[in-house]
Amino acid sequence: MTKTRQTLGQWGEEIAAKYLVAQGMVILDRNWRTSAGEIDIIARDVNAVIFCEQKLQDLRQVHPPARGPTVPQGRQPFSRV
């Protein structure tokens, strides 16, 4: 990952975290890593713990929804429990 792309990703995570806090959530952890991967933001709402994967899209390369982010083959998407 290039330094510019990494910086852009960090900027996107900061915006997402500020949005969640503005919605009344508490940020519990960021960039939490396990052997299975990384979770960008873990937040707590009144009745739930929220796991967030932030994706920042370059507006110069906007794609229709069918070409948006997908779940890698063999992996299950996160779901609300």
Phi and psi restraints in degrees (range 20) as a CNS / XPLOR table:
assign (resid 1 and name C) (resid 2 and name N)
       (resid 2 and name CA) (resid 2 and name C) 1.0 -72.1 20.0 2
assign (resid 2 and name N) (resid 2 and name CA)
       (resid 2 and name C) (resid 3 and name N) 1.0 158.3 20.0 2
assign (resid 2 and name C) (resid 3 and name N)
       (resid 3 and name CA) (resid 3 and name C) 1.0 -61.0 20.0 2
assign (resid 3 and name N) (resid 3 and name CA)
       (resid 3 and name C) (resid 4 and name N) 1.0 -40.3 20.0 2
assign (resid 3 and name C) (resid 4 and name N)
       (resid 4 and name CA) (resid 4 and name C) 1.0 -62.6 20.0 2
assign (resid 4 and name N) (resid 4 and name CA)
       (resid 4 and name C) (resid 5 and name N) 1.0 -44.5 20.0 2
assign (resid 4 and name C) (resid 5 and name N)
       (resid 5 and name CA) (resid 5 and name C) 1.0 -64.8 20.0 2
assign (resid 5 and name N) (resid 5 and name CA)
       (resid 5 and name C) (resid 6 and name N) 1.0 -39.9 20.0 2
assign (resid 5 and name C) (resid 6 and name N)
       (resid 6 and name CA) (resid 6 and name C) 1.0 -64.4 20.0 2
assign (resid 6 and name N) (resid 6 and name CA)
       (resid 6 and name C) (resid 7 and name N) 1.0 -43.9 20.0 2
assign (resid 6 and name C) (resid 7 and name N)
       (resid 7 and name CA) (resid 7 and name C) 1.0 -63.2 20.0 2
assign (resid 7 and name N) (resid 7 and name CA)
       (resid 7 and name C) (resid 8 and name N) 1.0 -41.2 20.0 2
assign (resid 7 and name C) (resid 8 and name N)
       (resid 8 and name CA) (resid 8 and name C) 1.0 -62.9 20.0 2
assign (resid 8 and name N) (resid 8 and name CA)
       (resid 8 and name C) (resid 9 and name N) 1.0 -41.1 20.0 2
assign (resid 8 and name C) (resid 9 and name N)
       (resid 9 and name CA) (resid 9 and name C) 1.0 -63.2 20.0 2
assign (resid 9 and name N) (resid 9 and name CA)
       (resid 9 and name C) (resid 10 and name N) 1.0 -41.8 20.0 2
assign (resid 9 and name C) (resid 10 and name N)
       (resid 10 and name CA) (resid 10 and name C) 1.0 -64.4 20.0 2
assign (resid 10 and name N) (resid 10 and name CA)
       (resid 10 and name C) (resid 11 and name N) 1.0 -38.9 20.0 2
assign (resid 10 and name C) (resid 11 and name N)
       (resid 11 and name CA) (resid 11 and name C) 1.0 -62.7 20.0 2
assign (resid 11 and name N) (resid 11 and name CA)
       (resid 11 and name C) (resid 12 and name N) 1.0 -43.8 20.0 2
assign (resid 11 and name C) (resid 12 and name N)
       (resid 12 and name CA) (resid 12 and name C) 1.0 -62.6 20.0 2
assign (resid 12 and name N) (resid 12 and name CA)
       (resid 12 and name C) (resid 13 and name N) 1.0 -40.1 20.0 2
assign (resid 12 and name C) (resid 13 and name N)
       (resid 13 and name CA) (resid 13 and name C) 1.0 -64.5 20.0 2
assign (resid 13 and name N) (resid 13 and name CA)
       (resid 13 and name C) (resid 14 and name N) 1.0 -38.2 20.0 2
assign (resid 13 and name C) (resid 14 and name N)
       (resid 14 and name CA) (resid 14 and name C) 1.0 -64.9 20.0 2
assign (resid 14 and name N) (resid 14 and name CA)
       (resid 14 and name C) (resid 15 and name N) 1.0 -42.5 20.0 2
assign (resid 14 and name C) (resid 15 and name N)
       (resid 15 and name CA) (resid 15 and name C) 1.0 -62.2 20.0 2
assign (resid 15 and name N) (resid 15 and name CA)
       (resid 15 and name C) (resid 16 and name N) 1.0 -44.7 20.0 2
assign (resid 15 and name C) (resid 16 and name N)
       (resid 16 and name CA) (resid 16 and name C) 1.0 -62.3 20.0 2
assign (resid 16 and name N) (resid 16 and name CA)
       (resid 16 and name C) (resid 17 and name N) 1.0 -43.5 20.0 2
assign (resid 16 and name C) (resid 17 and name N)
       (resid 17 and name CA) (resid 17 and name C) 1.0 -63.8 20.0 2
assign (resid 17 and name N) (resid 17 and name CA)
       (resid 17 and name C) (resid 18 and name N) 1.0 -42.6 20.0 2
assign (resid 17 and name C) (resid 18 and name N)
       (resid 18 and name CA) (resid 18 and name C) 1.0 -63.1 20.0 2
assign (resid 18 and name N) (resid 18 and name CA)
       (resid 18 and name C) (resid 19 and name N) 1.0 -38.2 20.0 2
assign (resid 18 and name C) (resid 19 and name N)
       (resid 19 and name CA) (resid 19 and name C) 1.0 -63.3 20.0 2
assign (resid 19 and name N) (resid 19 and name CA)
       (resid 19 and name C) (resid 20 and name N) 1.0 -46.0 20.0 2
assign (resid 19 and name C) (resid 20 and name N)
       (resid 20 and name CA) (resid 20 and name C) 1.0 -62.1 20.0 2
assign (resid 20 and name N) (resid 20 and name CA)
       (resid 20 and name C) (resid 21 and name N) 1.0 -41.8 20.0 2
assign (resid 20 and name C) (resid 21 and name N)
       (resid 21 and name CA) (resid 21 and name C) 1.0 -63.2 20.0 2
assign (resid 21 and name N) (resid 21 and name CA)
       (resid 21 and name C) (resid 22 and name N) 1.0 -41.5 20.0 2
assign (resid 21 and name C) (resid 22 and name N)
       (resid 22 and name CA) (resid 22 and name C) 1.0 -63.3 20.0 2
assign (resid 22 and name N) (resid 22 and name CA)
       (resid 22 and name C) (resid 23 and name N) 1.0 -24.9 20.0 2
assign (resid 22 and name C) (resid 23 and name N)
       (resid 23 and name CA) (resid 23 and name C) 1.0 -85.3 20.0 2
assign (resid 23 and name N) (resid 23 and name CA)
       (resid 23 and name C) (resid 24 and name N) 1.0 2.5 20.0 2
assign (resid 23 and name C) (resid 24 and name N)
       (resid 24 and name CA) (resid 24 and name C) 1.0 95.2 20.0 2
assign (resid 24 and name N) (resid 24 and name CA)
       (resid 24 and name C) (resid 25 and name N) 1.0 8.9 20.0 2
assign (resid 24 and name C) (resid 25 and name N)
       (resid 25 and name CA) (resid 25 and name C) 1.0 -89.0 20.0 2
assign (resid 25 and name N) (resid 25 and name CA)
       (resid 25 and name C) (resid 26 and name N) 1.0 159.1 20.0 2
assign (resid 25 and name C) (resid 26 and name N)
       (resid 26 and name CA) (resid 26 and name C) 1.0 -110.4 20.0 2
assign (resid 26 and name N) (resid 26 and name CA)
       (resid 26 and name C) (resid 27 and name N) 1.0 127.9 20.0 2
assign (resid 26 and name C) (resid 27 and name N)
       (resid 27 and name CA) (resid 27 and name C) 1.0 -78.5 20.0 2
assign (resid 27 and name N) (resid 27 and name CA)
       (resid 27 and name C) (resid 28 and name N) 1.0 120.8 20.0 2
assign (resid 27 and name C) (resid 28 and name N)
       (resid 28 and name CA) (resid 28 and name C) 1.0 -90.5 20.0 2
assign (resid 28 and name N) (resid 28 and name CA)
       (resid 28 and name C) (resid 29 and name N) 1.0 -37.8 20.0 2
assign (resid 28 and name C) (resid 29 and name N)
       (resid 29 and name CA) (resid 29 and name C) 1.0 -162.4 20.0 2
assign (resid 29 and name N) (resid 29 and name CA)
       (resid 29 and name C) (resid 30 and name N) 1.0 159.3 20.0 2
assign (resid 29 and name C) (resid 30 and name N)
       (resid 30 and name CA) (resid 30 and name C) 1.0 -134.8 20.0 2
assign (resid 30 and name N) (resid 30 and name CA)
       (resid 30 and name C) (resid 31 and name N) 1.0 145.4 20.0 2
assign (resid 30 and name C) (resid 31 and name N)
       (resid 31 and name CA) (resid 31 and name C) 1.0 53.2 20.0 2
assign (resid 31 and name N) (resid 31 and name CA)
       (resid 31 and name C) (resid 32 and name N) 1.0 48.1 20.0 2
assign (resid 31 and name C) (resid 32 and name N)
       (resid 32 and name CA) (resid 32 and name C) 1.0 -77.8 20.0 2
assign (resid 32 and name N) (resid 32 and name CA)
       (resid 32 and name C) (resid 33 and name N) 1.0 122.4 20.0 2
assign (resid 32 and name C) (resid 33 and name N)
       (resid 33 and name CA) (resid 33 and name C) 1.0 -110.7 20.0 2
assign (resid 33 and name N) (resid 33 and name CA)
       (resid 33 and name C) (resid 34 and name N) 1.0 141.2 20.0 2
assign (resid 33 and name C) (resid 34 and name N)
       (resid 34 and name CA) (resid 34 and name C) 1.0 -135.9 20.0 2
assign (resid 34 and name N) (resid 34 and name CA)
       (resid 34 and name C) (resid 35 and name N) 1.0 178.3 20.0 2
assign (resid 34 and name C) (resid 35 and name N)
       (resid 35 and name CA) (resid 35 and name C) 1.0 -66.0 20.0 2
assign (resid 35 and name N) (resid 35 and name CA)
       (resid 35 and name C) (resid 36 and name N) 1.0 -20.5 20.0 2
assign (resid 35 and name C) (resid 36 and name N)
       (resid 36 and name CA) (resid 36 and name C) 1.0 -85.3 20.0 2
assign (resid 36 and name N) (resid 36 and name CA)
       (resid 36 and name C) (resid 37 and name N) 1.0 -14.3 20.0 2
assign (resid 36 and name C) (resid 37 and name N)
       (resid 37 and name CA) (resid 37 and name C) 1.0 144.4 20.0 2
assign (resid 37 and name N) (resid 37 and name CA)
       (resid 37 and name C) (resid 38 and name N) 1.0 -158.0 20.0 2
assign (resid 37 and name C) (resid 38 and name N)
       (resid 38 and name CA) (resid 38 and name C) 1.0 -126.9 20.0 2
assign (resid 38 and name N) (resid 38 and name CA)
       (resid 38 and name C) (resid 39 and name N) 1.0 144.0 20.0 2
assign (resid 38 and name C) (resid 39 and name N)
       (resid 39 and name CA) (resid 39 and name C) 1.0 -112.7 20.0 2
assign (resid 39 and name N) (resid 39 and name CA)
       (resid 39 and name C) (resid 40 and name N) 1.0 124.6 20.0 2
assign (resid 39 and name C) (resid 40 and name N)
       (resid 40 and name CA) (resid 40 and name C) 1.0 -64.5 20.0 2
assign (resid 40 and name N) (resid 40 and name CA)
       (resid 40 and name C) (resid 41 and name N) 1.0 -50.2 20.0 2
assign (resid 40 and name C) (resid 41 and name N)
       (resid 41 and name CA) (resid 41 and name C) 1.0 -139.3 20.0 2
assign (resid 41 and name N) (resid 41 and name CA)
       (resid 41 and name C) (resid 42 and name N) 1.0 132.7 20.0 2
assign (resid 41 and name C) (resid 42 and name N)
       (resid 42 and name CA) (resid 42 and name C) 1.0 -115.7 20.0 2
assign (resid 42 and name N) (resid 42 and name CA)
       (resid 42 and name C) (resid 43 and name N) 1.0 122.7 20.0 2
assign (resid 42 and name C) (resid 43 and name N)
       (resid 43 and name CA) (resid 43 and name C) 1.0 -128.7 20.0 2
assign (resid 43 and name N) (resid 43 and name CA)
       (resid 43 and name C) (resid 44 and name N) 1.0 160.8 20.0 2
assign (resid 43 and name C) (resid 44 and name N)
       (resid 44 and name CA) (resid 44 and name C) 1.0 -122.1 20.0 2
assign (resid 44 and name N) (resid 44 and name CA)
       (resid 44 and name C) (resid 45 and name N) 1.0 130.8 20.0 2
assign (resid 44 and name C) (resid 45 and name N)
       (resid 45 and name CA) (resid 45 and name C) 1.0 -103.9 20.0 2
assign (resid 45 and name N) (resid 45 and name CA)
       (resid 45 and name C) (resid 46 and name N) 1.0 -177.7 20.0 2
assign (resid 45 and name C) (resid 46 and name N)
       (resid 46 and name CA) (resid 46 and name C) 1.0 -56.6 20.0 2
assign (resid 46 and name N) (resid 46 and name CA)
       (resid 46 and name C) (resid 47 and name N) 1.0 -45.1 20.0 2
assign (resid 46 and name C) (resid 47 and name N)
       (resid 47 and name CA) (resid 47 and name C) 1.0 -117.3 20.0 2
assign (resid 47 and name N) (resid 47 and name CA)
       (resid 47 and name C) (resid 48 and name N) 1.0 9.4 20.0 2
assign (resid 47 and name C) (resid 48 and name N)
       (resid 48 and name CA) (resid 48 and name C) 1.0 -153.2 20.0 2
assign (resid 48 and name N) (resid 48 and name CA)
       (resid 48 and name C) (resid 49 and name N) 1.0 156.2 20.0 2
assign (resid 48 and name C) (resid 49 and name N)
       (resid 49 and name CA) (resid 49 and name C) 1.0 -105.6 20.0 2
assign (resid 49 and name N) (resid 49 and name CA)
       (resid 49 and name C) (resid 50 and name N) 1.0 131.0 20.0 2
assign (resid 49 and name C) (resid 50 and name N)
       (resid 50 and name CA) (resid 50 and name C) 1.0 -113.5 20.0 2
assign (resid 50 and name N) (resid 50 and name CA)
       (resid 50 and name C) (resid 51 and name N) 1.0 129.6 20.0 2
assign (resid 50 and name C) (resid 51 and name N)
       (resid 51 and name CA) (resid 51 and name C) 1.0 -106.2 20.0 2
assign (resid 51 and name N) (resid 51 and name CA)
       (resid 51 and name C) (resid 52 and name N) 1.0 120.9 20.0 2
assign (resid 51 and name C) (resid 52 and name N)
       (resid 52 and name CA) (resid 52 and name C) 1.0 -115.6 20.0 2
assign (resid 52 and name N) (resid 52 and name CA)
       (resid 52 and name C) (resid 53 and name N) 1.0 130.9 20.0 2
assign (resid 52 and name C) (resid 53 and name N)
       (resid 53 and name CA) (resid 53 and name C) 1.0 -109.7 20.0 2
assign (resid 53 and name N) (resid 53 and name CA)
       (resid 53 and name C) (resid 54 and name N) 1.0 112.3 20.0 2
assign (resid 53 and name C) (resid 54 and name N)
       (resid 54 and name CA) (resid 54 and name C) 1.0 -91.0 20.0 2
assign (resid 54 and name N) (resid 54 and name CA)
       (resid 54 and name C) (resid 55 and name N) 1.0 133.5 20.0 2
assign (resid 54 and name C) (resid 55 and name N)
       (resid 55 and name CA) (resid 55 and name C) 1.0 -128.5 20.0 2
assign (resid 55 and name N) (resid 55 and name CA)
       (resid 55 and name C) (resid 56 and name N) 1.0 121.2 20.0 2
assign (resid 55 and name C) (resid 56 and name N)
       (resid 56 and name CA) (resid 56 and name C) 1.0 -102.1 20.0 2
assign (resid 56 and name N) (resid 56 and name CA)
       (resid 56 and name C) (resid 57 and name N) 1.0 125.7 20.0 2
assign (resid 56 and name C) (resid 57 and name N)
       (resid 57 and name CA) (resid 57 and name C) 1.0 -106.1 20.0 2
assign (resid 57 and name N) (resid 57 and name CA)
       (resid 57 and name C) (resid 58 and name N) 1.0 133.8 20.0 2
assign (resid 57 and name C) (resid 58 and name N)
       (resid 58 and name CA) (resid 58 and name C) 1.0 -68.1 20.0 2
assign (resid 58 and name N) (resid 58 and name CA)
       (resid 58 and name C) (resid 59 and name N) 1.0 118.3 20.0 2
assign (resid 58 and name C) (resid 59 and name N)
       (resid 59 and name CA) (resid 59 and name C) 1.0 -64.8 20.0 2
assign (resid 59 and name N) (resid 59 and name CA)
       (resid 59 and name C) (resid 60 and name N) 1.0 -16.0 20.0 2
assign (resid 59 and name C) (resid 60 and name N)
       (resid 60 and name CA) (resid 60 and name C) 1.0 -77.2 20.0 2
assign (resid 60 and name N) (resid 60 and name CA)
       (resid 60 and name C) (resid 61 and name N) 1.0 -12.2 20.0 2
assign (resid 60 and name C) (resid 61 and name N)
       (resid 61 and name CA) (resid 61 and name C) 1.0 -126.1 20.0 2
assign (resid 61 and name N) (resid 61 and name CA)
       (resid 61 and name C) (resid 62 and name N) 1.0 44.0 20.0 2
assign (resid 61 and name C) (resid 62 and name N)
       (resid 62 and name CA) (resid 62 and name C) 1.0 -69.6 20.0 2
assign (resid 62 and name N) (resid 62 and name CA)
       (resid 62 and name C) (resid 63 and name N) 1.0 132.7 20.0 2
assign (resid 62 and name C) (resid 63 and name N)
       (resid 63 and name CA) (resid 63 and name C) 1.0 -117.6 20.0 2
assign (resid 63 and name N) (resid 63 and name CA)
       (resid 63 and name C) (resid 64 and name N) 1.0 153.9 20.0 2
assign (resid 63 and name C) (resid 64 and name N)
       (resid 64 and name CA) (resid 64 and name C) 1.0 -61.8 20.0 2
assign (resid 64 and name N) (resid 64 and name CA)
       (resid 64 and name C) (resid 65 and name N) 1.0 157.9 20.0 2
assign (resid 64 and name C) (resid 65 and name N)
       (resid 65 and name CA) (resid 65 and name C) 1.0 -51.5 20.0 2
assign (resid 65 and name N) (resid 65 and name CA)
       (resid 65 and name C) (resid 66 and name N) 1.0 -33.1 20.0 2
assign (resid 65 and name C) (resid 66 and name N)
       (resid 66 and name CA) (resid 66 and name C) 1.0 -63.0 20.0 2
assign (resid 66 and name N) (resid 66 and name CA)
       (resid 66 and name C) (resid 67 and name N) 1.0 -21.9 20.0 2
assign (resid 66 and name C) (resid 67 and name N)
       (resid 67 and name CA) (resid 67 and name C) 1.0 -105.4 20.0 2
assign (resid 67 and name N) (resid 67 and name CA)
       (resid 67 and name C) (resid 68 and name N) 1.0 11.0 20.0 2
assign (resid 67 and name C) (resid 68 and name N)
       (resid 68 and name CA) (resid 68 and name C) 1.0 -74.1 20.0 2
assign (resid 68 and name N) (resid 68 and name CA)
       (resid 68 and name C) (resid 69 and name N) 1.0 -170.1 20.0 2
assign (resid 68 and name C) (resid 69 and name N)
       (resid 69 and name CA) (resid 69 and name C) 1.0 -58.1 20.0 2
assign (resid 69 and name N) (resid 69 and name CA)
       (resid 69 and name C) (resid 70 and name N) 1.0 143.8 20.0 2
assign (resid 69 and name C) (resid 70 and name N)
       (resid 70 and name CA) (resid 70 and name C) 1.0 -127.9 20.0 2
assign (resid 70 and name N) (resid 70 and name CA)
       (resid 70 and name C) (resid 71 and name N) 1.0 165.4 20.0 2
assign (resid 70 and name C) (resid 71 and name N)
       (resid 71 and name CA) (resid 71 and name C) 1.0 -85.4 20.0 2
assign (resid 71 and name N) (resid 71 and name CA)
       (resid 71 and name C) (resid 72 and name N) 1.0 127.0 20.0 2
assign (resid 71 and name C) (resid 72 and name N)
       (resid 72 and name CA) (resid 72 and name C) 1.0 -56.5 20.0 2
assign (resid 72 and name N) (resid 72 and name CA)
       (resid 72 and name C) (resid 73 and name N) 1.0 145.4 20.0 2
assign (resid 72 and name C) (resid 73 and name N)
       (resid 73 and name CA) (resid 73 and name C) 1.0 -58.7 20.0 2
assign (resid 73 and name N) (resid 73 and name CA)
       (resid 73 and name C) (resid 74 and name N) 1.0 134.6 20.0 2
assign (resid 73 and name C) (resid 74 and name N)
       (resid 74 and name CA) (resid 74 and name C) 1.0 90.5 20.0 2
assign (resid 74 and name N) (resid 74 and name CA)
       (resid 74 and name C) (resid 75 and name N) 1.0 -3.8 20.0 2
assign (resid 74 and name C) (resid 75 and name N)
       (resid 75 and name CA) (resid 75 and name C) 1.0 -113.8 20.0 2
assign (resid 75 and name N) (resid 75 and name CA)
       (resid 75 and name C) (resid 76 and name N) 1.0 149.4 20.0 2
assign (resid 75 and name C) (resid 76 and name N)
       (resid 76 and name CA) (resid 76 and name C) 1.0 -98.2 20.0 2
assign (resid 76 and name N) (resid 76 and name CA)
       (resid 76 and name C) (resid 77 and name N) 1.0 138.3 20.0 2
assign (resid 76 and name C) (resid 77 and name N)
       (resid 77 and name CA) (resid 77 and name C) 1.0 -69.2 20.0 2
assign (resid 77 and name N) (resid 77 and name CA)
       (resid 77 and name C) (resid 78 and name N) 1.0 155.7 20.0 2
assign (resid 77 and name C) (resid 78 and name N)
       (resid 78 and name CA) (resid 78 and name C) 1.0 -66.2 20.0 2
assign (resid 78 and name N) (resid 78 and name CA)
       (resid 78 and name C) (resid 79 and name N) 1.0 150.2 20.0 2
assign (resid 78 and name C) (resid 79 and name N)
       (resid 79 and name CA) (resid 79 and name C) 1.0 -139.8 20.0 2
assign (resid 79 and name N) (resid 79 and name CA)
       (resid 79 and name C) (resid 80 and name N) 1.0 158.9 20.0 2
assign (resid 79 and name C) (resid 80 and name N)
       (resid 80 and name CA) (resid 80 and name C) 1.0 -75.6 20.0 2
assign (resid 80 and name N) (resid 80 and name CA)
       (resid 80 and name C) (resid 81 and name N) 1.0 131.4 20.0 2
